[in-house]
Amino acid sequence: MSTLPKSLCVFCGSRFGNDPEYVTEAKKLAKAMAENNIEFVYGGGSVGIMGVLAEEVLANGGRVTGIIPDFLQKLEVGHDNLTELIITDSMHERKRTMFERSDGFIVLPGGLGTLDETFEILTWKQLKLHDKPVIILDCKNYWQPFEDLVNATINGGFASETARDLYSIATSTAEIFTYLENSTSTIQDTSTSQL
């Protein structure tokens, strides 16, 4: 029987997006993480959905670790009231530290930075550098184009069918926790044909 992870990294937007449901679902996730004593690891910002998540986890008595590069902290977008704030020298160090501090990854609606983080963590999983769960919260079908893109890489012959096994798609916070509770090793032969 699987147990829930001790920490989860959430990739999400530094904006709120155009649909209030994105924020509503983020608050549900934050509350559930705090209630289950799951540490929230994220990019350390005080703005957008990421700021909402941090505030909500803290308001519900949870632990929040923010990881932010020095140049963003100097722009005053960092959150000052977290359980722990780690300042890195670069974006690369930030992403590596977020990876090291997390037992799994949740992807909420977000922009180019969220896409960057998501594709990198999936690529690392494809290359068998980790076997942590990656769950995409497809709130209001936001991530349908992402699924279409993954399918295009498979249909175009640039990825195998098992690329879909690198992540799970959830439509609610409750479904995220179902995936987490049933998480098992899913690493298969998903590497490129050149390896």
Residue pairs with C-beta under 8 A, 6 or more apart in sequence:
2 180
2 181
2 182
2 183
2 184
4 36
4 38
4 177
4 180
4 181
5 38
5 102
5 103
5 104
5 133
5 180
5 183
6 37
6 38
6 39
6 103
7 38
7 39
7 40
7 41
7 65
7 101
7 102
7 103
7 104
8 33
8 38
8 39
8 40
8 41
8 102
8 103
8 104
8 105
8 106
9 41
9 42
9 98
9 99
9 101
9 102
9 104
9 105
9 106
10 29
10 40
10 41
10 42
10 50
10 53
10 105
10 106
10 107
10 108
11 42
11 43
11 105
11 106
11 107
11 108
11 110
11 113
11 114
11 117
11 118
11 121
12 26
12 42
12 48
12 49
12 50
12 53
12 107
12 108
12 109
12 110
12 114
13 22
13 48
13 49
13 50
13 108
13 109
13 110
13 111
13 114
14 43
14 45
14 47
14 48
14 49
14 50
14 77
14 110
14 111
14 113
15 47
15 48
15 49
15 111
16 22
16 23
16 48
16 49
16 52
17 23
17 49
17 109
17 142
19 139
19 140
21 139
21 140
22 49
22 108
22 109
22 139
22 140
22 142
23 49
23 52
25 108
25 137
25 139
25 172
25 173
26 49
26 52
26 53
26 56
26 108
27 52
27 53
27 56
28 172
28 173
29 53
29 106
29 108
29 137
29 173
29 176
30 40
30 52
30 53
30 54
30 55
30 56
30 57
30 60
30 62
31 56
31 57
31 60
32 173
32 176
32 177
33 39
33 40
33 57
33 62
34 40
34 56
34 57
34 60
34 61
34 62
35 60
36 177
37 62
37 63
38 62
39 62
39 63
39 64
39 65
39 83
39 101
40 53
40 54
40 57
40 62
40 63
40 64
40 65
41 65
41 67
41 98
41 101
41 102
42 50
42 53
42 54
42 64
42 65
42 66
42 67
42 98
43 50
43 66
43 67
43 68
43 94
43 98
43 113
44 66
44 67
44 68
44 72
44 73
44 78
44 79
44 82
44 85
44 86
45 51
45 54
45 66
45 68
45 72
45 77
45 78
45 79
46 54
46 77
46 78
46 79
46 80
47 77
49 108
49 109
49 110
51 79
53 108
54 64
54 66
54 79
54 82
57 63
57 64
58 64
58 81
58 82
58 83
63 83
63 84
64 79
64 82
64 83
64 84
65 82
65 83
65 84
65 85
65 86
65 101
66 78
66 79
66 82
66 84
66 85
66 86
67 85
67 86
67 88
67 94
67 97
67 98
67 101
68 77
68 78
68 85
68 86
68 87
68 88
68 94
69 87
69 88
69 89
69 90
69 91
69 93
69 94
70 87
70 88
70 89
72 78
73 87
78 85
78 87
79 85
86 97
88 94
88 97
95 117
95 120
98 117
99 121
99 124
99 130
102 132
103 132
104 132
104 133
104 134
104 135
104 180
104 183
105 118
105 121
105 132
105 133
105 134
105 135
106 135
106 136
106 137
106 176
107 114
107 117
107 118
107 134
107 135
107 136
107 137
107 143
107 167
108 114
108 137
108 139
109 137
109 139
109 142
109 143
115 146
118 134
118 136
118 146
121 130
121 134
122 134
122 166
122 167
124 130
125 131
125 132
125 134
125 166
125 187
125 190
126 163
126 166
126 190
126 191
126 192
127 191
127 195
128 187
128 191
131 185
131 186
131 187
133 168
133 179
133 180
133 183
134 166
134 167
134 168
135 167
135 168
135 169
135 170
135 176
135 179
135 180
136 143
136 146
136 167
136 168
136 169
136 170
137 143
137 170
137 171
137 172
137 173
137 176
138 144
138 147
138 169
138 170
138 171
139 171
143 169
147 169
150 159
150 163
150 164
153 159
153 163
154 160
154 161
154 163
154 164
159 190
160 189
160 190
162 188
162 189
162 190
163 190
165 186
165 188
165 190
166 186
166 190
168 179
170 176
170 178
170 179
